Amino acid sequence: MIVCLCHRVSDRDIRRSVESGVRNFEILQDETRVASACACCLDCAREVFDEALMKAGCAGRCEGACASSCASACGKACTGVVVRATAQVFGA
C-alpha cells in the first residue's frame, strides 16, 4: 500500500529500507522522503517502520546503544542512531 502520497512511498519501500540496514526513522525520511512534506502519513509510516524493525529483530534490544554495540547486541549492523522502542511494545 502507498503510505506517503506526497512522495509515493509504499510500505514495501519502508520494509526494504529496514532490511537494507536503516535503523533510524530520520534516516528513513532522508532516504525516502516519507512524512517529510505534509506529514499526514507520519503515524502510519512510523508504525510500518517500527513493525519492520521488530521483524528484523533489532528493535528494543539496542535502545541508546551506539552502532557497534547494537551490532553485537542483535547481530545486525545499524545505520545511525538506533530507534528507541516503547515500553508498550515489549510489555515492560
Secondary structure, DSSP 8 states (H G I E B T S, - for coil): -EEETTTTEEHHHHHHHHHTTB--HHHHHHHH-TTSSS-TTHHHHHHHHHHHHHHHT-TTTTTT--HHHHHHHHSS--BSS-----HHHHT-
